[in-house]
Amino acid sequence: MVNAALELYDSGGSSSPAIVDVYETAVKKLKIELDALIVTLDNPGAWADIKDDEDAKKAFKEAFIGALEQLNLVQQYYEYKWHG
């Protein structure tokens, strides 16, 4: 019965999952993703240092996508407020 409900109401991976983390967990996961992104390019002004390094560019791209996807999930919570 649960599986049938998930099939009916889950987006099938096209947007948000039917079962989500509590807000605090989602924010912690975002912090992990952002920390991983920073490791790939700790000084954004030094982007030219990796422009010819395919492995470094791939690592940055993967980390960026991971952080962006998690940020998109966090922004869907009612509790979300940007404190920039």
PDB file of N, CA, C and O in Angstrom:
ATOM      1  N   MET A   1       0.823  -1.187   0.000  1.00  0.00           N
ATOM      2  CA  MET A   1       0.000   0.000   0.000  1.00  0.00           C
ATOM      3  C   MET A   1       0.873   1.259   0.000  1.00  0.00           C
ATOM      4  O   MET A   1       0.590   2.210  -0.729  1.00  0.00           O
ATOM      5  N   VAL A   2       1.930   1.268   0.813  1.00  0.00           N
ATOM      6  CA  VAL A   2       2.829   2.415   0.843  1.00  0.00           C
ATOM      7  C   VAL A   2       3.489   2.598  -0.517  1.00  0.00           C
ATOM      8  O   VAL A   2       3.587   3.717  -1.020  1.00  0.00           O
ATOM      9  N   ASN A   3       3.943   1.491  -1.115  1.00  0.00           N
ATOM     10  CA  ASN A   3       4.580   1.587  -2.427  1.00  0.00           C
ATOM     11  C   ASN A   3       3.631   2.148  -3.470  1.00  0.00           C
ATOM     12  O   ASN A   3       4.040   2.934  -4.324  1.00  0.00           O
ATOM     13  N   ALA A   4       2.379   1.754  -3.409  1.00  0.00           N
ATOM     14  CA  ALA A   4       1.384   2.267  -4.352  1.00  0.00           C
ATOM     15  C   ALA A   4       1.188   3.775  -4.156  1.00  0.00           C
ATOM     16  O   ALA A   4       1.065   4.520  -5.128  1.00  0.00           O
ATOM     17  N   ALA A   5       1.160   4.212  -2.915  1.00  0.00           N
ATOM     18  CA  ALA A   5       1.010   5.641  -2.632  1.00  0.00           C
ATOM     19  C   ALA A   5       2.228   6.419  -3.128  1.00  0.00           C
ATOM     20  O   ALA A   5       2.089   7.503  -3.694  1.00  0.00           O
ATOM     21  N   LEU A   6       3.413   5.864  -2.914  1.00  0.00           N
ATOM     22  CA  LEU A   6       4.614   6.545  -3.392  1.00  0.00           C
ATOM     23  C   LEU A   6       4.631   6.642  -4.909  1.00  0.00           C
ATOM     24  O   LEU A   6       5.020   7.671  -5.462  1.00  0.00           O
ATOM     25  N   GLU A   7       4.215   5.586  -5.582  1.00  0.00           N
ATOM     26  CA  GLU A   7       4.147   5.630  -7.039  1.00  0.00           C
ATOM     27  C   GLU A   7       3.157   6.677  -7.506  1.00  0.00           C
ATOM     28  O   GLU A   7       3.402   7.374  -8.490  1.00  0.00           O
ATOM     29  N   LEU A   8       2.041   6.793  -6.806  1.00  0.00           N
ATOM     30  CA  LEU A   8       0.998   7.722  -7.194  1.00  0.00           C
ATOM     31  C   LEU A   8       1.398   9.174  -6.921  1.00  0.00           C
ATOM     32  O   LEU A   8       1.155  10.051  -7.750  1.00  0.00           O
ATOM     33  N   TYR A   9       2.010   9.428  -5.761  1.00  0.00           N
ATOM     34  CA  TYR A   9       2.260  10.804  -5.345  1.00  0.00           C
ATOM     35  C   TYR A   9       3.700  11.263  -5.484  1.00  0.00           C
ATOM     36  O   TYR A   9       3.959  12.466  -5.458  1.00  0.00           O
ATOM     37  N   ASP A  10       4.636  10.352  -5.628  1.00  0.00           N
ATOM     38  CA  ASP A  10       6.026  10.752  -5.798  1.00  0.00           C
ATOM     39  C   ASP A  10       6.227  11.261  -7.213  1.00  0.00           C
ATOM     40  O   ASP A  10       5.538  10.836  -8.141  1.00  0.00           O
ATOM     41  N   SER A  11       7.172  12.172  -7.371  1.00  0.00           N
ATOM     42  CA  SER A  11       7.423  12.773  -8.674  1.00  0.00           C
ATOM     43  C   SER A  11       8.248  11.874  -9.579  1.00  0.00           C
ATOM     44  O   SER A  11       8.493  12.220 -10.734  1.00  0.00           O
ATOM     45  N   GLY A  12       8.676  10.736  -9.078  1.00  0.00           N
ATOM     46  CA  GLY A  12       9.481   9.847  -9.894  1.00  0.00           C
ATOM     47  C   GLY A  12      10.874  10.384 -10.165  1.00  0.00           C
ATOM     48  O   GLY A  12      11.520   9.993 -11.137  1.00  0.00           O
ATOM     49  N   GLY A  13      11.334  11.279  -9.306  1.00  0.00           N
ATOM     50  CA  GLY A  13      12.669  11.821  -9.472  1.00  0.00           C
ATOM     51  C   GLY A  13      12.703  13.091 -10.303  1.00  0.00           C
ATOM     52  O   GLY A  13      13.777  13.654 -10.512  1.00  0.00           O
ATOM     53  N   SER A  14      11.554  13.558 -10.783  1.00  0.00           N
ATOM     54  CA  SER A  14      11.556  14.740 -11.639  1.00  0.00           C
ATOM     55  C   SER A  14      11.573  16.039 -10.847  1.00  0.00           C
ATOM     56  O   SER A  14      11.916  17.086 -11.397  1.00  0.00           O
ATOM     57  N   SER A  15      11.217  15.998  -9.589  1.00  0.00           N
ATOM     58  CA  SER A  15      11.335  17.189  -8.737  1.00  0.00           C
ATOM     59  C   SER A  15      11.636  16.728  -7.331  1.00  0.00           C
ATOM     60  O   SER A  15      12.645  16.058  -7.113  1.00  0.00           O
ATOM     61  N   SER A  16      10.802  17.063  -6.376  1.00  0.00           N
ATOM     62  CA  SER A  16      11.069  16.711  -4.983  1.00  0.00           C
ATOM     63  C   SER A  16      10.611  15.296  -4.664  1.00  0.00           C
ATOM     64  O   SER A  16       9.592  14.836  -5.181  1.00  0.00           O
ATOM     65  N   PRO A  17      11.362  14.608  -3.815  1.00  0.00           N
ATOM     66  CA  PRO A  17      10.926  13.277  -3.401  1.00  0.00           C
ATOM     67  C   PRO A  17       9.720  13.357  -2.466  1.00  0.00           C
ATOM     68  O   PRO A  17       9.470  14.389  -1.843  1.00  0.00           O
ATOM     69  N   ALA A  18       8.981  12.259  -2.379  1.00  0.00           N
ATOM     70  CA  ALA A  18       7.794  12.238  -1.513  1.00  0.00           C
ATOM     71  C   ALA A  18       8.182  12.220  -0.041  1.00  0.00           C
ATOM     72  O   ALA A  18       7.467  12.776   0.793  1.00  0.00           O
ATOM     73  N   ILE A  19       9.285  11.599   0.282  1.00  0.00           N
ATOM     74  CA  ILE A  19       9.756  11.533   1.665  1.00  0.00           C
ATOM     75  C   ILE A  19      11.013  12.389   1.749  1.00  0.00           C
ATOM     76  O   ILE A  19      11.984  12.148   1.031  1.00  0.00           O
ATOM     77  N   VAL A  20      10.993  13.386   2.625  1.00  0.00           N
ATOM     78  CA  VAL A  20      12.114  14.320   2.703  1.00  0.00           C
ATOM     79  C   VAL A  20      12.685  14.361   4.114  1.00  0.00           C
ATOM     80  O   VAL A  20      12.054  13.922   5.076  1.00  0.00           O
ATOM     81  N   ASP A  21      13.888  14.896   4.211  1.00  0.00           N
ATOM     82  CA  ASP A  21      14.535  15.091   5.505  1.00  0.00           C
ATOM     83  C   ASP A  21      13.836  16.202   6.281  1.00  0.00           C
ATOM     84  O   ASP A  21      13.154  17.042   5.694  1.00  0.00           O
ATOM     85  N   VAL A  22      14.007  16.203   7.596  1.00  0.00           N
ATOM     86  CA  VAL A  22      13.569  17.359   8.368  1.00  0.00           C
ATOM     87  C   VAL A  22      14.469  18.521   7.956  1.00  0.00           C
ATOM     88  O   VAL A  22      15.577  18.307   7.463  1.00  0.00           O
ATOM     89  N   TYR A  23      14.002  19.730   8.155  1.00  0.00           N
ATOM     90  CA  TYR A  23      14.710  20.926   7.693  1.00  0.00           C
ATOM     91  C   TYR A  23      16.153  20.975   8.183  1.00  0.00           C
ATOM     92  O   TYR A  23      17.066  21.244   7.402  1.00  0.00           O
ATOM     93  N   GLU A  24      16.360  20.719   9.453  1.00  0.00           N
ATOM     94  CA  GLU A  24      17.708  20.810  10.019  1.00  0.00           C
ATOM     95  C   GLU A  24      18.664  19.837   9.328  1.00  0.00           C
ATOM     96  O   GLU A  24      19.824  20.175   9.094  1.00  0.00           O
ATOM     97  N   THR A  25      18.194  18.651   9.005  1.00  0.00           N
ATOM     98  CA  THR A  25      19.021  17.667   8.310  1.00  0.00           C
ATOM     99  C   THR A  25      19.317  18.135   6.889  1.00  0.00           C
ATOM    100  O   THR A  25      20.442  17.993   6.408  1.00  0.00           O
ATOM    101  N   ALA A  26      18.328  18.685   6.226  1.00  0.00           N
ATOM    102  CA  ALA A  26      18.533  19.191   4.866  1.00  0.00           C
ATOM    103  C   ALA A  26      19.564  20.316   4.852  1.00  0.00           C
ATOM    104  O   ALA A  26      20.384  20.393   3.938  1.00  0.00           O
ATOM    105  N   VAL A  27      19.527  21.182   5.855  1.00  0.00           N
ATOM    106  CA  VAL A  27      20.501  22.278   5.946  1.00  0.00           C
ATOM    107  C   VAL A  27      21.897  21.728   6.231  1.00  0.00           C
ATOM    108  O   VAL A  27      22.881  22.218   5.677  1.00  0.00           O
ATOM    109  N   LYS A  28      21.989  20.712   7.093  1.00  0.00           N
ATOM    110  CA  LYS A  28      23.298  20.094   7.365  1.00  0.00           C
ATOM    111  C   LYS A  28      23.868  19.468   6.098  1.00  0.00           C
ATOM    112  O   LYS A  28      25.070  19.554   5.845  1.00  0.00           O
ATOM    113  N   LYS A  29      23.012  18.841   5.306  1.00  0.00           N
ATOM    114  CA  LYS A  29      23.462  18.252   4.045  1.00  0.00           C
ATOM    115  C   LYS A  29      23.917  19.348   3.079  1.00  0.00           C
ATOM    116  O   LYS A  29      24.875  19.157   2.329  1.00  0.00           O
ATOM    117  N   LEU A  30      23.235  20.491   3.095  1.00  0.00           N
ATOM    118  CA  LEU A  30      23.655  21.616   2.261  1.00  0.00           C
ATOM    119  C   LEU A  30      25.041  22.088   2.677  1.00  0.00           C
ATOM    120  O   LEU A  30      25.886  22.363   1.825  1.00  0.00           O
ATOM    121  N   LYS A  31      25.277  22.183   3.973  1.00  0.00           N
ATOM    122  CA  LYS A  31      26.591  22.613   4.469  1.00  0.00           C
ATOM    123  C   LYS A  31      27.676  21.646   4.008  1.00  0.00           C
ATOM    124  O   LYS A  31      28.764  22.076   3.624  1.00  0.00           O
ATOM    125  N   ILE A  32      27.398  20.363   4.040  1.00  0.00           N
ATOM    126  CA  ILE A  32      28.356  19.353   3.574  1.00  0.00           C
ATOM    127  C   ILE A  32      28.650  19.563   2.088  1.00  0.00           C
ATOM    128  O   ILE A  32      29.805  19.519   1.665  1.00  0.00           O
ATOM    129  N   GLU A  33      27.605  19.790   1.304  1.00  0.00           N
ATOM    130  CA  GLU A  33      27.776  20.002  -0.136  1.00  0.00           C
ATOM    131  C   GLU A  33      28.568  21.281  -0.414  1.00  0.00           C
ATOM    132  O   GLU A  33      29.429  21.302  -1.293  1.00  0.00           O
ATOM    133  N   LEU A  34      28.276  22.343   0.336  1.00  0.00           N
ATOM    134  CA  LEU A  34      29.002  23.602   0.145  1.00  0.00           C
ATOM    135  C   LEU A  34      30.466  23.456   0.547  1.00  0.00           C
ATOM    136  O   LEU A  34      31.347  23.997  -0.121  1.00  0.00           O
ATOM    137  N   ASP A  35      30.732  22.735   1.623  1.00  0.00           N
ATOM    138  CA  ASP A  35      32.116  22.493   2.031  1.00  0.00           C
ATOM    139  C   ASP A  35      32.873  21.716   0.941  1.00  0.00           C
ATOM    140  O   ASP A  35      34.042  21.990   0.668  1.00  0.00           O
ATOM    141  N   ALA A  36      32.190  20.754   0.332  1.00  0.00           N
ATOM    142  CA  ALA A  36      32.809  19.987  -0.753  1.00  0.00           C
ATOM    143  C   ALA A  36      33.079  20.880  -1.959  1.00  0.00           C
ATOM    144  O   ALA A  36      34.087  20.706  -2.645  1.00  0.00           O
ATOM    145  N   LEU A  37      32.204  21.819  -2.219  1.00  0.00           N
ATOM    146  CA  LEU A  37      32.398  22.757  -3.323  1.00  0.00           C
ATOM    147  C   LEU A  37      33.603  23.658  -3.063  1.00  0.00           C
ATOM    148  O   LEU A  37      34.413  23.893  -3.960  1.00  0.00           O
ATOM    149  N   ILE A  38      33.716  24.154  -1.850  1.00  0.00           N
ATOM    150  CA  ILE A  38      34.828  25.042  -1.495  1.00  0.00           C
ATOM    151  C   ILE A  38      36.171  24.334  -1.671  1.00  0.00           C
ATOM    152  O   ILE A  38      37.148  24.957  -2.086  1.00  0.00           O
ATOM    153  N   VAL A  39      36.223  23.059  -1.365  1.00  0.00           N
ATOM    154  CA  VAL A  39      37.466  22.296  -1.518  1.00  0.00           C
ATOM    155  C   VAL A  39      37.918  22.301  -2.980  1.00  0.00           C
ATOM    156  O   VAL A  39      39.119  22.312  -3.252  1.00  0.00           O
ATOM    157  N   THR A  40      36.982  22.293  -3.915  1.00  0.00           N
ATOM    158  CA  THR A  40      37.346  22.223  -5.329  1.00  0.00           C
ATOM    159  C   THR A  40      37.872  23.546  -5.862  1.00  0.00           C
ATOM    160  O   THR A  40      38.605  23.558  -6.850  1.00  0.00           O
ATOM    161  N   LEU A  41      37.515  24.667  -5.228  1.00  0.00           N
ATOM    162  CA  LEU A  41      37.983  25.983  -5.657  1.00  0.00           C
ATOM    163  C   LEU A  41      37.853  26.927  -4.476  1.00  0.00           C
ATOM    164  O   LEU A  41      36.883  27.678  -4.373  1.00  0.00           O
ATOM    165  N   ASP A  42      38.829  26.886  -3.590  1.00  0.00           N
ATOM    166  CA  ASP A  42      38.725  27.649  -2.349  1.00  0.00           C
ATOM    167  C   ASP A  42      38.818  29.152  -2.553  1.00  0.00           C
ATOM    168  O   ASP A  42      38.378  29.918  -1.695  1.00  0.00           O
ATOM    169  N   ASN A  43      39.380  29.587  -3.669  1.00  0.00           N
ATOM    170  CA  ASN A  43      39.446  31.013  -3.993  1.00  0.00           C
ATOM    171  C   ASN A  43      38.805  31.211  -5.361  1.00  0.00           C
ATOM    172  O   ASN A  43      39.464  30.996  -6.378  1.00  0.00           O
ATOM    173  N   PRO A  44      37.525  31.620  -5.413  1.00  0.00           N
ATOM    174  CA  PRO A  44      36.850  31.778  -6.705  1.00  0.00           C
ATOM    175  C   PRO A  44      37.585  32.708  -7.668  1.00  0.00           C
ATOM    176  O   PRO A  44      37.443  32.580  -8.884  1.00  0.00           O
ATOM    177  N   GLY A  45      38.369  33.641  -7.129  1.00  0.00           N
ATOM    178  CA  GLY A  45      39.140  34.531  -7.988  1.00  0.00           C
ATOM    179  C   GLY A  45      40.267  33.816  -8.719  1.00  0.00           C
ATOM    180  O   GLY A  45      40.859  34.361  -9.651  1.00  0.00           O
ATOM    181  N   ALA A  46      40.557  32.602  -8.295  1.00  0.00           N
ATOM    182  CA  ALA A  46      41.635  31.822  -8.907  1.00  0.00           C
ATOM    183  C   ALA A  46      41.091  30.784  -9.881  1.00  0.00           C
ATOM    184  O   ALA A  46      41.724  29.751 -10.100  1.00  0.00           O
ATOM    185  N   TRP A  47      39.943  31.042 -10.457  1.00  0.00           N
ATOM    186  CA  TRP A  47      39.325  30.090 -11.388  1.00  0.00           C
ATOM    187  C   TRP A  47      40.249  29.748 -12.549  1.00  0.00           C
ATOM    188  O   TRP A  47      40.194  28.641 -13.083  1.00  0.00           O
ATOM    189  N   ALA A  48      41.098  30.695 -12.941  1.00  0.00           N
ATOM    190  CA  ALA A  48      42.000  30.450 -14.068  1.00  0.00           C
ATOM    191  C   ALA A  48      42.990  29.329 -13.752  1.00  0.00           C
ATOM    192  O   ALA A  48      43.533  28.705 -14.664  1.00  0.00           O
ATOM    193  N   ASP A  49      43.224  29.075 -12.466  1.00  0.00           N
ATOM    194  CA  ASP A  49      44.154  28.011 -12.079  1.00  0.00           C
ATOM    195  C   ASP A  49      43.644  26.629 -12.494  1.00  0.00           C
ATOM    196  O   ASP A  49      44.437  25.704 -12.670  1.00  0.00           O
ATOM    197  N   ILE A  50      42.332  26.485 -12.650  1.00  0.00           N
ATOM    198  CA  ILE A  50      41.788  25.166 -13.009  1.00  0.00           C
ATOM    199  C   ILE A  50      41.234  25.125 -14.434  1.00  0.00           C
ATOM    200  O   ILE A  50      40.749  24.081 -14.872  1.00  0.00           O
ATOM    201  N   LYS A  51      41.296  26.231 -15.157  1.00  0.00           N
ATOM    202  CA  LYS A  51      40.639  26.273 -16.473  1.00  0.00           C
ATOM    203  C   LYS A  51      41.192  25.257 -17.465  1.00  0.00           C
ATOM    204  O   LYS A  51      40.475  24.841 -18.375  1.00  0.00           O
ATOM    205  N   ASP A  52      42.436  24.851 -17.312  1.00  0.00           N
ATOM    206  CA  ASP A  52      43.024  23.865 -18.215  1.00  0.00           C
ATOM    207  C   ASP A  52      43.164  22.487 -17.588  1.00  0.00           C
ATOM    208  O   ASP A  52      43.749  21.590 -18.194  1.00  0.00           O
ATOM    209  N   ASP A  53      42.641  22.310 -16.396  1.00  0.00           N
ATOM    210  CA  ASP A  53      42.741  21.039 -15.669  1.00  0.00           C
ATOM    211  C   ASP A  53      41.380  20.339 -15.713  1.00  0.00           C
ATOM    212  O   ASP A  53      40.475  20.669 -14.947  1.00  0.00           O
ATOM    213  N   GLU A  54      41.252  19.381 -16.610  1.00  0.00           N
ATOM    214  CA  GLU A  54      39.959  18.715 -16.817  1.00  0.00           C
ATOM    215  C   GLU A  54      39.454  18.020 -15.553  1.00  0.00           C
ATOM    216  O   GLU A  54      38.257  18.060 -15.269  1.00  0.00           O
ATOM    217  N   ASP A  55      40.337  17.390 -14.798  1.00  0.00           N
ATOM    218  CA  ASP A  55      39.921  16.712 -13.563  1.00  0.00           C
ATOM    219  C   ASP A  55      39.408  17.713 -12.538  1.00  0.00           C
ATOM    220  O   ASP A  55      38.399  17.467 -11.877  1.00  0.00           O
ATOM    221  N   ALA A  56      40.097  18.836 -12.404  1.00  0.00           N
ATOM    222  CA  ALA A  56      39.674  19.868 -11.451  1.00  0.00           C
ATOM    223  C   ALA A  56      38.350  20.486 -11.873  1.00  0.00           C
ATOM    224  O   ALA A  56      37.487  20.747 -11.035  1.00  0.00           O
ATOM    225  N   LYS A  57      38.188  20.720 -13.170  1.00  0.00           N
ATOM    226  CA  LYS A  57      36.917  21.283 -13.654  1.00  0.00           C
ATOM    227  C   LYS A  57      35.766  20.301 -13.430  1.00  0.00           C
ATOM    228  O   LYS A  57      34.663  20.699 -13.057  1.00  0.00           O
ATOM    229  N   LYS A  58      36.035  19.018 -13.661  1.00  0.00           N
ATOM    230  CA  LYS A  58      35.003  18.001 -13.442  1.00  0.00           C
ATOM    231  C   LYS A  58      34.615  17.944 -11.965  1.00  0.00           C
ATOM    232  O   LYS A  58      33.432  17.870 -11.632  1.00  0.00           O
ATOM    233  N   ALA A  59      35.616  17.978 -11.079  1.00  0.00           N
ATOM    234  CA  ALA A  59      35.337  17.941  -9.634  1.00  0.00           C
ATOM    235  C   ALA A  59      34.533  19.163  -9.211  1.00  0.00           C
ATOM    236  O   ALA A  59      33.599  19.044  -8.417  1.00  0.00           O
ATOM    237  N   PHE A  60      34.886  20.347  -9.734  1.00  0.00           N
ATOM    238  CA  PHE A  60      34.147  21.561  -9.410  1.00  0.00           C
ATOM    239  C   PHE A  60      32.708  21.462  -9.906  1.00  0.00           C
ATOM    240  O   PHE A  60      31.770  21.785  -9.177  1.00  0.00           O
ATOM    241  N   LYS A  61      32.541  21.018 -11.137  1.00  0.00           N
ATOM    242  CA  LYS A  61      31.202  20.910 -11.717  1.00  0.00           C
ATOM    243  C   LYS A  61      30.320  19.954 -10.906  1.00  0.00           C
ATOM    244  O   LYS A  61      29.166  20.270 -10.617  1.00  0.00           O
ATOM    245  N   GLU A  62      30.855  18.799 -10.543  1.00  0.00           N
ATOM    246  CA  GLU A  62      30.082  17.829  -9.771  1.00  0.00           C
ATOM    247  C   GLU A  62      29.716  18.386  -8.395  1.00  0.00           C
ATOM    248  O   GLU A  62      28.590  18.217  -7.928  1.00  0.00           O
ATOM    249  N   ALA A  63      30.677  19.051  -7.753  1.00  0.00           N
ATOM    250  CA  ALA A  63      30.410  19.636  -6.433  1.00  0.00           C
ATOM    251  C   ALA A  63      29.399  20.772  -6.535  1.00  0.00           C
ATOM    252  O   ALA A  63      28.537  20.918  -5.669  1.00  0.00           O
ATOM    253  N   PHE A  64      29.503  21.573  -7.585  1.00  0.00           N
ATOM    254  CA  PHE A  64      28.571  22.678  -7.790  1.00  0.00           C
ATOM    255  C   PHE A  64      27.149  22.153  -7.986  1.00  0.00           C
ATOM    256  O   PHE A  64      26.200  22.667  -7.393  1.00  0.00           O
ATOM    257  N   ILE A  65      27.014  21.134  -8.816  1.00  0.00           N
ATOM    258  CA  ILE A  65      25.687  20.555  -9.065  1.00  0.00           C
ATOM    259  C   ILE A  65      25.111  19.964  -7.780  1.00  0.00           C
ATOM    260  O   ILE A  65      23.926  20.139  -7.497  1.00  0.00           O
ATOM    261  N   GLY A  66      25.939  19.268  -7.003  1.00  0.00           N
ATOM    262  CA  GLY A  66      25.468  18.707  -5.732  1.00  0.00           C
ATOM    263  C   GLY A  66      24.984  19.786  -4.783  1.00  0.00           C
ATOM    264  O   GLY A  66      23.933  19.641  -4.160  1.00  0.00           O
ATOM    265  N   ALA A  67      25.749  20.877  -4.668  1.00  0.00           N
ATOM    266  CA  ALA A  67      25.362  21.977  -3.787  1.00  0.00           C
ATOM    267  C   ALA A  67      24.097  22.659  -4.297  1.00  0.00           C
ATOM    268  O   ALA A  67      23.211  22.993  -3.510  1.00  0.00           O
ATOM    269  N   LEU A  68      24.010  22.864  -5.597  1.00  0.00           N
ATOM    270  CA  LEU A  68      22.829  23.512  -6.171  1.00  0.00           C
ATOM    271  C   LEU A  68      21.576  22.670  -5.965  1.00  0.00           C
ATOM    272  O   LEU A  68      20.526  23.201  -5.604  1.00  0.00           O
ATOM    273  N   GLU A  69      21.677  21.382  -6.186  1.00  0.00           N
ATOM    274  CA  GLU A  69      20.519  20.499  -5.986  1.00  0.00           C
ATOM    275  C   GLU A  69      20.063  20.514  -4.536  1.00  0.00           C
ATOM    276  O   GLU A  69      18.863  20.557  -4.265  1.00  0.00           O
ATOM    277  N   GLN A  70      21.011  20.477  -3.597  1.00  0.00           N
ATOM    278  CA  GLN A  70      20.637  20.489  -2.183  1.00  0.00           C
ATOM    279  C   GLN A  70      20.055  21.846  -1.794  1.00  0.00           C
ATOM    280  O   GLN A  70      19.100  21.905  -1.019  1.00  0.00           O
ATOM    281  N   LEU A  71      20.616  22.941  -2.320  1.00  0.00           N
ATOM    282  CA  LEU A  71      20.055  24.266  -2.059  1.00  0.00           C
ATOM    283  C   LEU A  71      18.626  24.347  -2.577  1.00  0.00           C
ATOM    284  O   LEU A  71      17.754  24.895  -1.901  1.00  0.00           O
ATOM    285  N   ASN A  72      18.378  23.816  -3.751  1.00  0.00           N
ATOM    286  CA  ASN A  72      17.016  23.819  -4.298  1.00  0.00           C
ATOM    287  C   ASN A  72      16.053  23.070  -3.385  1.00  0.00           C
ATOM    288  O   ASN A  72      14.913  23.497  -3.201  1.00  0.00           O
ATOM    289  N   LEU A  73      16.502  21.961  -2.814  1.00  0.00           N
ATOM    290  CA  LEU A  73      15.656  21.221  -1.872  1.00  0.00           C
ATOM    291  C   LEU A  73      15.390  22.037  -0.610  1.00  0.00           C
ATOM    292  O   LEU A  73      14.251  22.116  -0.149  1.00  0.00           O
ATOM    293  N   VAL A  74      16.435  22.644  -0.051  1.00  0.00           N
ATOM    294  CA  VAL A  74      16.296  23.425   1.180  1.00  0.00           C
ATOM    295  C   VAL A  74      15.346  24.604   0.967  1.00  0.00           C
ATOM    296  O   VAL A  74      14.567  24.943   1.857  1.00  0.00           O
ATOM    297  N   GLN A  75      15.410  25.220  -0.194  1.00  0.00           N
ATOM    298  CA  GLN A  75      14.564  26.388  -0.470  1.00  0.00           C
ATOM    299  C   GLN A  75      13.080  26.046  -0.526  1.00  0.00           C
ATOM    300  O   GLN A  75      12.245  26.950  -0.493  1.00  0.00           O
ATOM    301  N   GLN A  76      12.734  24.775  -0.608  1.00  0.00           N
ATOM    302  CA  GLN A  76      11.330  24.368  -0.661  1.00  0.00           C
ATOM    303  C   GLN A  76      10.666  24.276   0.717  1.00  0.00           C
ATOM    304  O   GLN A  76       9.447  24.130   0.810  1.00  0.00           O
ATOM    305  N   TYR A  77      11.455  24.359   1.771  1.00  0.00           N
ATOM    306  CA  TYR A  77      10.912  24.262   3.124  1.00  0.00           C
ATOM    307  C   TYR A  77      10.307  25.601   3.557  1.00  0.00           C
ATOM    308  O   TYR A  77      10.810  26.662   3.190  1.00  0.00           O
ATOM    309  N   TYR A  78       9.243  25.543   4.326  1.00  0.00           N
ATOM    310  CA  TYR A  78       8.620  26.759   4.859  1.00  0.00           C
ATOM    311  C   TYR A  78       9.580  27.518   5.770  1.00  0.00           C
ATOM    312  O   TYR A  78       9.519  28.744   5.865  1.00  0.00           O
ATOM    313  N   GLU A  79      10.458  26.785   6.434  1.00  0.00           N
ATOM    314  CA  GLU A  79      11.384  27.402   7.383  1.00  0.00           C
ATOM    315  C   GLU A  79      12.499  28.187   6.697  1.00  0.00           C
ATOM    316  O   GLU A  79      13.180  28.986   7.340  1.00  0.00           O
ATOM    317  N   TYR A  80      12.686  27.969   5.411  1.00  0.00           N
ATOM    318  CA  TYR A  80      13.821  28.558   4.698  1.00  0.00           C
ATOM    319  C   TYR A  80      13.727  30.082   4.653  1.00  0.00           C
ATOM    320  O   TYR A  80      12.691  30.651   4.307  1.00  0.00           O
ATOM    321  N   LYS A  81      14.828  30.720   5.011  1.00  0.00           N
ATOM    322  CA  LYS A  81      14.996  32.161   4.857  1.00  0.00           C
ATOM    323  C   LYS A  81      16.458  32.382   4.511  1.00  0.00           C
ATOM    324  O   LYS A  81      17.337  31.806   5.150  1.00  0.00           O
ATOM    325  N   TRP A  82      16.727  33.199   3.518  1.00  0.00           N
ATOM    326  CA  TRP A  82      18.103  33.486   3.133  1.00  0.00           C
ATOM    327  C   TRP A  82      18.690  34.506   4.086  1.00  0.00           C
ATOM    328  O   TRP A  82      18.117  35.573   4.304  1.00  0.00           O
ATOM    329  N   HIS A  83      19.829  34.172   4.646  1.00  0.00           N
ATOM    330  CA  HIS A  83      20.526  35.085   5.561  1.00  0.00           C
ATOM    331  C   HIS A  83      21.886  35.391   4.963  1.00  0.00           C
ATOM    332  O   HIS A  83      22.908  35.000   5.527  1.00  0.00           O
ATOM    333  N   GLY A  84      21.919  36.068   3.856  1.00  0.00           N
ATOM    334  CA  GLY A  84      23.176  36.330   3.158  1.00  0.00           C
ATOM    335  C   GLY A  84      23.698  37.629   3.450  1.00  0.00           C
ATOM    336  O   GLY A  84      24.754  38.000   2.938  1.00  0.00           O
TER     337      GLY A  84
END
